[in-house]
Amino acid sequence: MPLRPSSLANFQRPLYLWNLMIRDSTNDRFFTETLKIYSSMARSGVHGNSFTYPLLLKACANLASIPHGTLLHGHVLRLGFQGDTFVQTGLVDMYAKCSHVASARQVFDEMPQRSVVSWNAMVSAYSRGSWMEQALSLLKEMQFLGFEPSSSTYVSILSGCSNLDSFNFLWLGRSIHCCLIKLELVYFEVSLTNSLMGMYAQFSQMDEARKVFDFMDEKSIISWTTIIGGYVKVGHAVETFNLFNQMQHQSIGIDFVVFLNLISGCIQEGELLLASSVHSLILKCGCDGEDSIENSLITMYAKCCDLTSARRIFDLIIEKNILSWTSVIAGYAHSGHPVEALDLFKGMVSTDIRPNGATLATVLSACADLGSLSMGQEIEEYVSLNGLASDQQVQTSLIHMYSKCGSIKKAIEVFERVTDKDLTVWTSMINSYAIHGMGNEAISLFHKMTIAEGIIPDAIVYTSILMACSHSGLVEDGLKYFKSMQKDFGISPTVEHYTCLVDLLGRVGQLDSALDIIQAMPPEAQAQAWAPLLSACRIHGNVELGELAAINLLDLNPGSSGSYVLMANLYTSLGKWKEAHIMRNLIDGKGLVKECGWSQVEVSGRFHTFATGNQSHVGLVNIYKTLENLNFTLQEGSYTTEALTVNN
């Protein structure tokens, strides 16, 4: 007998049907819909059970909605589910994923009974928050009380180790690895093995990560992505592509994360043919529509010196976002085209898109390269008006911009306004002093950073401090810092460190010592060090050593005209006109092109460049006449509309 309309109106859906609806929407990841269904269920007068609330709490955890989570907690308490292990574990997980770890621990401590899942939820909460001491303490307590940790427990611990930079946690990760081998868990649980491999990759221990990878019986897409990403992180792009070829032979599906790693590999290599091949594969697989892929492709082509392709990809993006604009602006700025970068920035601000800290830092870098103090000041004004004055990335770029534009006083003002200075800010100011030949100020600031503030220096700040010593002739200080960075901080010298040291010794005439430094360098690092030695030989009139430096330079980089010019200048300074003439003729004879000198002025917001031919002095005379006609006034060290930029 069919139900009458009045019967349908009074029909009340039973709990099991509500639970099915809640389960389906949660499994389909429609978490907001899950909460709406529960709201309708509550209004109909139906109360949930131990099956309902874990699903609802999972929805709150994924939405990171603490208001809904605490509301559900109230319902749970009112309905008497305090002793239900499943519901209480759901509460622990919800509070943990909403970053309320203290609340999660309170629920955990009040649980009358706990399961392994309950312990895992709390261990995961501490690991996710990088509170590894508490996580390990809980792990020991768990084992002491007779609970056997599962693979999920160790996944949480390993993930927590991977989120921290301290190498102390590498040893912890290795201890966990040994424990897993003893328990015979490793290599059989794919998620656990992936976490172990990811931990080693995070600490750049790629030999260990590769051993774990090679021992895996079953490899998932995450396994391949993790190992490929690890090699990208340490700069081994060749191995990245070798692994990718192996991955294709295994018929593993490719996702956009793999392509992001491949693009990063292309950026490291700077090979246009390789970049084009990766782009073709991305188009073939249909992943080119991803925002992160498009933005990375712009950066990739810019790094491969193909700004035309980078611009084409940017122009094809229909809905451009801040990342798209920042990528293309950075592409031009970092490829030596600051004027175009500033033009793009002006185009961006004419749209509805507002620049963020990364965009402004990039534009300030372009202002620094261009020597445009007026444009840099306009950017600083924009920063102040739009509440970005406390952005450390912007503050660091402002310091760099002002120092490169000759206004060291303004750079100091910006530096002193920074409240919580990190290593990058200190490095930028030390580098500014170095650029202006203020070696003692740079050293004083370095001491304040390391001793008073307790900040540990890195290789980059040591490059700046060595450059400061070089520009100020502080030989003993330079040698002291070169030894100190290795002995006190374990920093291996890079090409930049060696080059600064050679330049330092060469400037004060210690040419034999500079030669000893070069000969003690690794062969691959010597190429950049011979040039400052050759320049020093010209200054101090040492033809014999200059010829040795020139021979090595030409052998390592035969296509550079600069070495011939330096050698010709050395002969000229000593009155050896015949030898100088021979060196200059070799430039034309070998088909080399000498980069001409140029100068640049900014007039009414527009930049005018004057290039010279081989007779550089004639061009400079014409430029100075132009400046007189424009009635320009030279300011102290400022490259502005009132100033001159010259590059010989």
DALIN-V885883 format. One record per residue. N is the residue number from 1. RES is the residue in one letter. PHI is phi as a letter, one per 40 degrees, with the letter a starting at -180 (* if undefined). BURIAL is b if it has 9 or more other ideal C-beta (glycine too) atoms within 8 Angstrom, else e. D_CENTER is the distance of its C-alpha to the mean C-alpha in whole Angstrom. Layout:
# DALIN-V885883
N_RES_PHI_BURIAL_D_CENTER + N_RES_PHI_BURIAL_D_CENTER
This chain:
# DALIN-V885883
1_M_*_e_71 + 2_P_c_e_68 + 3_L_c_e_66 + 4_R_c_e_68 + 5_P_d_e_65 + 6_S_c_e_66 + 7_S_c_e_65 + 8_L_c_e_62 + 9_A_c_e_61 + 10_N_c_e_61 + 11_F_c_e_59 + 12_Q_b_e_57 + 13_R_c_e_54 + 14_P_c_e_54 + 15_L_d_b_51 + 16_Y_c_e_50 + 17_L_c_e_50 + 18_W_c_b_47 + 19_N_c_b_46 + 20_L_c_e_45 + 21_M_c_b_44 + 22_I_c_b_41 + 23_R_c_b_40 + 24_D_c_e_40 + 25_S_c_b_38 + 26_T_c_b_36 + 27_N_c_e_35 + 28_D_c_e_34 + 29_R_g_e_32 + 30_F_c_e_34 + 31_F_c_b_33 + 32_T_c_e_34 + 33_E_c_e_37 + 34_T_d_b_38 + 35_L_c_b_38 + 36_K_c_e_40 + 37_I_c_b_43 + 38_Y_c_b_43 + 39_S_c_e_44 + 40_S_c_e_47 + 41_M_c_b_48 + 42_A_c_b_48 + 43_R_c_e_50 + 44_S_c_e_52 + 45_G_g_e_53 + 46_V_c_b_52 + 47_H_c_e_50 + 48_G_c_b_47 + 49_N_b_e_48 + 50_S_c_b_46 + 51_F_c_e_44 + 52_T_c_b_43 + 53_Y_c_b_41 + 54_P_d_b_39 + 55_L_c_b_38 + 56_L_c_b_38 + 57_L_c_b_35 + 58_K_c_b_33 + 59_A_c_b_33 + 60_C_c_b_32 + 61_A_c_b_29 + 62_N_c_b_28 + 63_L_c_b_28 + 64_A_f_b_27 + 65_S_c_b_30 + 66_I_c_b_32 + 67_P_c_e_35 + 68_H_c_b_36 + 69_G_c_b_35 + 70_T_c_e_37 + 71_L_c_e_40 + 72_L_c_b_40 + 73_H_d_b_40 + 74_G_c_e_43 + 75_H_c_b_45 + 76_V_c_b_45 + 77_L_c_b_46 + 78_R_c_e_49 + 79_L_c_e_50 + 80_G_g_e_50 + 81_F_c_b_47 + 82_Q_c_b_46 + 83_G_c_e_47 + 84_D_c_e_46 + 85_T_c_b_43 + 86_F_c_e_41 + 87_V_c_b_41 + 88_Q_c_b_40 + 89_T_c_b_37 + 90_G_c_b_36 + 91_L_c_b_36 + 92_V_d_b_34 + 93_D_c_b_31 + 94_M_c_b_31 + 95_Y_c_b_31 + 96_A_c_b_28 + 97_K_c_b_26 + 98_C_c_b_27 + 99_S_g_e_25 + 100_H_b_b_29 + 101_V_c_b_29 + 102_A_c_e_32 + 103_S_c_e_34 + 104_A_c_b_33 + 105_R_c_b_34 + 106_Q_c_e_38 + 107_V_c_b_38 + 108_F_c_b_38 + 109_D_c_e_40 + 110_E_c_e_43 + 111_M_c_b_43 + 112_P_c_e_46 + 113_Q_b_e_45 + 114_R_b_e_42 + 115_S_b_e_41 + 116_V_d_b_38 + 117_V_c_e_36 + 118_S_c_b_37 + 119_W_c_b_35 + 120_N_c_b_32 + 121_A_c_b_32 + 122_M_c_b_32 + 123_V_c_b_30 + 124_S_c_b_27 + 125_A_c_b_27 + 126_Y_c_b_26 + 127_S_c_b_24 + 128_R_c_b_22 + 129_G_c_e_22 + 130_S_g_e_21 + 131_W_c_b_24 + 132_M_c_b_25 + 133_E_c_e_28 + 134_Q_c_e_30 + 135_A_c_b_29 + 136_L_c_b_30 + 137_S_c_e_33 + 138_L_c_b_34 + 139_L_c_b_34 + 140_K_c_e_36 + 141_E_c_e_38 + 142_M_c_b_38 + 143_Q_c_b_39 + 144_F_c_e_42 + 145_L_c_e_44 + 146_G_g_e_44 + 147_F_c_b_41 + 148_E_c_e_40 + 149_P_d_b_36 + 150_S_c_e_35 + 151_S_c_b_32 + 152_S_c_e_30 + 153_T_d_b_30 + 154_Y_c_b_29 + 155_V_c_b_26 + 156_S_c_b_25 + 157_I_c_b_25 + 158_L_c_b_23 + 159_S_c_b_20 + 160_G_c_b_21 + 161_C_c_b_20 + 162_S_c_b_17 + 163_N_c_e_15 + 164_L_b_b_16 + 165_D_c_e_14 + 166_S_c_e_18 + 167_F_c_e_19 + 168_N_c_e_23 + 169_F_c_b_22 + 170_L_c_b_21 + 171_W_c_e_25 + 172_L_c_b_26 + 173_G_c_b_24 + 174_R_c_e_26 + 175_S_c_e_29 + 176_I_c_b_29 + 177_H_d_b_29 + 178_C_c_e_32 + 179_C_c_b_34 + 180_L_c_b_33 + 181_I_c_e_34 + 182_K_c_e_37 + 183_L_c_e_38 + 184_E_f_e_37 + 185_L_c_b_35 + 186_V_c_b_32 + 187_Y_g_e_32 + 188_F_b_e_34 + 189_E_c_e_32 + 190_V_c_b_29 + 191_S_c_e_27 + 192_L_c_b_27 + 193_T_c_b_27 + 194_N_c_b_23 + 195_S_c_b_22 + 196_L_c_b_23 + 197_M_c_b_21 + 198_G_c_b_18 + 199_M_c_b_19 + 200_Y_c_b_19 + 201_A_c_b_16 + 202_Q_c_e_14 + 203_F_c_b_15 + 204_S_g_e_15 + 205_Q_c_b_19 + 206_M_c_b_19 + 207_D_c_e_23 + 208_E_c_e_24 + 209_A_c_b_22 + 210_R_c_b_24 + 211_K_c_e_27 + 212_V_c_b_27 + 213_F_c_b_26 + 214_D_c_e_29 + 215_F_c_e_31 + 216_M_c_b_30 + 217_D_c_e_34 + 218_E_b_e_32 + 219_K_b_b_28 + 220_S_c_e_27 + 221_I_c_b_24 + 222_I_c_e_22 + 223_S_c_b_23 + 224_W_c_b_22 + 225_T_c_b_19 + 226_T_c_b_18 + 227_I_c_b_19 + 228_I_c_b_17 + 229_G_c_b_14 + 230_G_c_b_15 + 231_Y_c_b_16 + 232_V_c_b_13 + 233_K_d_e_10 + 234_V_c_e_13 + 235_G_g_e_13 + 236_H_c_b_17 + 237_A_c_b_17 + 238_V_c_e_20 + 239_E_c_e_21 + 240_T_d_b_19 + 241_F_c_b_21 + 242_N_c_e_24 + 243_L_c_b_23 + 244_F_c_b_23 + 245_N_c_e_26 + 246_Q_c_e_28 + 247_M_c_b_27 + 248_Q_c_b_28 + 249_H_c_e_32 + 250_Q_c_e_31 + 251_S_f_e_32 + 252_I_c_b_29 + 253_G_c_e_28 + 254_I_b_b_24 + 255_D_b_b_22 + 256_F_c_b_19 + 257_V_c_e_17 + 258_V_c_b_18 + 259_F_c_b_18 + 260_L_c_b_14 + 261_N_c_b_14 + 262_L_c_b_16 + 263_I_c_b_15 + 264_S_c_b_11 + 265_G_c_b_14 + 266_C_c_b_16 + 267_I_c_b_13 + 268_Q_c_b_13 + 269_E_c_e_17 + 270_G_g_b_17 + 271_E_c_e_21 + 272_L_c_b_22 + 273_L_c_e_25 + 274_L_c_b_22 + 275_A_c_b_20 + 276_S_c_e_24 + 277_S_c_e_25 + 278_V_c_b_22 + 279_H_c_b_22 + 280_S_c_e_26 + 281_L_c_b_25 + 282_I_c_b_23 + 283_L_c_e_26 + 284_K_c_e_29 + 285_C_c_e_27 + 286_G_g_e_27 + 287_C_c_b_23 + 288_D_c_b_23 + 289_G_c_e_23 + 290_E_c_e_20 + 291_D_d_e_18 + 292_S_c_b_15 + 293_I_c_b_16 + 294_E_c_b_18 + 295_N_c_b_15 + 296_S_c_b_13 + 297_L_c_b_16 + 298_I_c_b_16 + 299_T_c_b_13 + 300_M_c_b_15 + 301_Y_c_b_18 + 302_A_c_b_17 + 303_K_c_b_15 + 304_C_c_b_18 + 305_C_g_e_20 + 306_D_b_b_22 + 307_L_c_b_21 + 308_T_c_e_25 + 309_S_c_e_23 + 310_A_c_b_20 + 311_R_c_b_23 + 312_R_c_e_25 + 313_I_c_b_22 + 314_F_c_b_22 + 315_D_c_e_25 + 316_L_c_e_26 + 317_I_c_b_24 + 318_I_c_e_27 + 319_E_b_e_25 + 320_K_c_b_22 + 321_N_b_e_20 + 322_I_c_b_17 + 323_L_c_b_14 + 324_S_c_b_17 + 325_W_c_b_18 + 326_T_c_b_14 + 327_S_c_b_13 + 328_V_c_b_17 + 329_I_c_b_17 + 330_A_c_b_14 + 331_G_d_b_15 + 332_Y_c_b_18 + 333_A_c_b_17 + 334_H_c_b_15 + 335_S_b_b_18 + 336_G_g_e_20 + 337_H_b_b_22 + 338_P_c_b_21 + 339_V_c_e_25 + 340_E_c_e_24 + 341_A_c_b_20 + 342_L_c_b_23 + 343_D_c_e_25 + 344_L_c_b_23 + 345_F_c_b_22 + 346_K_c_e_25 + 347_G_c_e_26 + 348_M_c_b_23 + 349_V_c_e_25 + 350_S_c_e_28 + 351_T_c_e_27 + 352_D_c_e_27 + 353_I_c_b_23 + 354_R_b_e_22 + 355_P_c_b_19 + 356_N_b_b_16 + 357_G_c_b_14 + 358_A_c_e_11 + 359_T_c_b_14 + 360_L_c_b_16 + 361_A_c_b_14 + 362_T_c_b_14 + 363_V_c_b_17 + 364_L_c_b_18 + 365_S_c_b_16 + 366_A_c_b_19 + 367_C_c_b_21 + 368_A_c_b_21 + 369_D_c_b_21 + 370_L_c_b_24 + 371_G_g_b_26 + 372_S_c_b_26 + 373_L_c_b_27 + 374_S_c_b_29 + 375_M_c_b_26 + 376_G_c_b_24 + 377_Q_c_e_26 + 378_E_c_e_27 + 379_I_c_b_23 + 380_E_c_b_24 + 381_E_c_e_27 + 382_Y_c_b_25 + 383_V_d_b_22 + 384_S_c_e_25 + 385_L_c_e_27 + 386_N_b_e_25 + 387_G_g_e_24 + 388_L_b_b_20 + 389_A_c_b_21 + 390_S_c_e_20 + 391_D_c_b_16 + 392_Q_c_b_15 + 393_Q_c_b_12 + 394_V_c_b_15 + 395_Q_c_b_17 + 396_T_c_b_15 + 397_S_c_b_15 + 398_L_c_b_19 + 399_I_d_b_20 + 400_H_c_b_18 + 401_M_c_b_20 + 402_Y_c_b_23 + 403_S_c_b_23 + 404_K_c_b_23 + 405_C_c_b_26 + 406_G_g_b_28 + 407_S_b_b_28 + 408_I_c_b_27 + 409_K_c_e_29 + 410_K_c_e_27 + 411_A_c_b_24 + 412_I_c_b_26 + 413_E_d_e_27 + 414_V_c_b_23 + 415_F_d_b_22 + 416_E_c_e_25 + 417_R_c_e_25 + 418_V_c_b_21 + 419_T_c_e_23 + 420_D_b_e_20 + 421_K_c_b_18 + 422_D_c_e_15 + 423_L_d_b_15 + 424_T_c_b_13 + 425_V_c_b_16 + 426_W_d_b_18 + 427_T_c_b_16 + 428_S_c_b_17 + 429_M_c_b_20 + 430_I_c_b_21 + 431_N_c_b_20 + 432_S_c_b_22 + 433_Y_c_b_25 + 434_A_c_b_24 + 435_I_d_b_25 + 436_H_c_b_28 + 437_G_g_e_29 + 438_M_b_b_30 + 439_G_c_b_29 + 440_N_c_e_31 + 441_E_c_e_29 + 442_A_c_b_26 + 443_I_c_b_27 + 444_S_c_e_29 + 445_L_c_b_25 + 446_F_c_b_24 + 447_H_c_b_27 + 448_K_c_b_26 + 449_M_c_b_23 + 450_T_c_b_24 + 451_I_c_e_27 + 452_A_c_e_28 + 453_E_c_b_24 + 454_G_g_e_24 + 455_I_c_b_20 + 456_I_c_e_19 + 457_P_c_b_18 + 458_D_b_b_15 + 459_A_c_b_16 + 460_I_c_e_14 + 461_V_c_b_17 + 462_Y_c_b_20 + 463_T_c_b_19 + 464_S_c_b_20 + 465_I_c_b_23 + 466_L_c_b_24 + 467_M_c_b_24 + 468_A_c_b_26 + 469_C_c_b_29 + 470_S_c_b_29 + 471_H_c_b_30 + 472_S_b_b_32 + 473_G_g_b_34 + 474_L_c_b_33 + 475_V_c_b_34 + 476_E_c_e_34 + 477_D_c_b_31 + 478_G_c_b_29 + 479_L_c_b_31 + 480_K_c_e_31 + 481_Y_c_b_27 + 482_F_c_b_26 + 483_K_c_e_28 + 484_S_c_b_27 + 485_M_c_b_23 + 486_Q_c_b_25 + 487_K_c_e_27 + 488_D_c_e_26 + 489_F_b_b_22 + 490_G_g_e_22 + 491_I_c_b_20 + 492_S_c_e_21 + 493_P_c_e_22 + 494_T_b_b_19 + 495_V_d_e_21 + 496_E_c_e_20 + 497_H_c_b_22 + 498_Y_c_b_25 + 499_T_c_b_25 + 500_C_c_b_25 + 501_L_c_b_28 + 502_V_c_b_30 + 503_D_c_b_30 + 504_L_d_b_31 + 505_L_c_b_34 + 506_G_c_b_35 + 507_R_c_b_35 + 508_V_c_e_37 + 509_G_g_e_39 + 510_Q_c_b_39 + 511_L_c_b_38 + 512_D_c_e_40 + 513_S_c_e_37 + 514_A_c_b_34 + 515_L_c_b_36 + 516_D_c_e_36 + 517_I_c_b_32 + 518_I_c_b_31 + 519_Q_c_e_34 + 520_A_c_e_32 + 521_M_c_b_29 + 522_P_c_e_28 + 523_P_d_e_29 + 524_E_c_e_26 + 525_A_c_b_25 + 526_Q_c_b_28 + 527_A_d_b_27 + 528_Q_c_b_26 + 529_A_c_b_28 + 530_W_c_b_31 + 531_A_c_b_31 + 532_P_c_b_30 + 533_L_c_b_33 + 534_L_c_b_35 + 535_S_c_b_35 + 536_A_c_b_36 + 537_C_c_b_39 + 538_R_c_b_40 + 539_I_c_e_40 + 540_H_b_b_42 + 541_G_g_b_44 + 542_N_c_b_44 + 543_V_c_b_45 + 544_E_d_e_45 + 545_L_c_b_41 + 546_G_c_b_40 + 547_E_c_b_42 + 548_L_c_b_40 + 549_A_c_b_36 + 550_A_c_b_37 + 551_I_d_e_38 + 552_N_c_b_35 + 553_L_c_b_33 + 554_L_c_b_35 + 555_D_c_e_35 + 556_L_c_b_31 + 557_N_a_e_31 + 558_P_c_e_34 + 559_G_c_e_33 + 560_S_c_e_32 + 561_S_c_b_34 + 562_G_d_e_33 + 563_S_c_b_34 + 564_Y_c_b_38 + 565_V_c_b_38 + 566_L_d_b_37 + 567_M_c_b_40 + 568_A_c_b_42 + 569_N_c_b_41 + 570_L_c_b_42 + 571_Y_c_b_45 + 572_T_c_b_46 + 573_S_c_e_46 + 574_L_b_e_48 + 575_G_g_e_51 + 576_K_c_b_50 + 577_W_c_e_50 + 578_K_c_e_51 + 579_E_c_e_48 + 580_A_c_b_46 + 581_H_c_e_48 + 582_I_c_e_47 + 583_M_c_b_44 + 584_R_c_b_43 + 585_N_c_e_45 + 586_L_c_b_43 + 587_I_c_b_40 + 588_D_c_e_43 + 589_G_c_e_44 + 590_K_c_e_41 + 591_G_g_e_40 + 592_L_c_b_37 + 593_V_b_e_36 + 594_K_c_e_35 + 595_E_c_e_33 + 596_C_c_b_35 + 597_G_c_b_34 + 598_W_a_b_33 + 599_S_a_b_33 + 600_Q_a_b_32 + 601_V_b_b_34 + 602_E_b_b_33 + 603_V_b_e_36 + 604_S_f_e_36 + 605_G_g_e_32 + 606_R_b_e_33 + 607_F_b_b_32 + 608_H_b_e_34 + 609_T_b_e_33 + 610_F_b_b_36 + 611_A_b_e_36 + 612_T_b_b_39 + 613_G_c_e_40 + 614_N_c_e_41 + 615_Q_c_e_44 + 616_S_d_b_41 + 617_H_c_e_43 + 618_V_c_b_45 + 619_G_c_b_42 + 620_L_c_b_41 + 621_V_c_e_44 + 622_N_c_b_44 + 623_I_c_b_41 + 624_Y_c_e_43 + 625_K_c_e_46 + 626_T_c_b_43 + 627_L_c_b_42 + 628_E_c_e_45 + 629_N_c_e_47 + 630_L_c_e_44 + 631_N_f_e_45 + 632_F_c_b_41 + 633_T_b_e_41 + 634_L_c_e_38 + 635_Q_c_b_36 + 636_E_c_e_35 + 637_G_g_e_32 + 638_S_c_b_31 + 639_Y_c_b_30 + 640_T_b_b_31 + 641_T_c_b_34 + 642_E_b_e_36 + 643_A_b_b_35 + 644_L_b_b_34 + 645_T_b_b_31 + 646_V_b_e_33 + 647_N_b_e_31 + 648_N_c_e_33
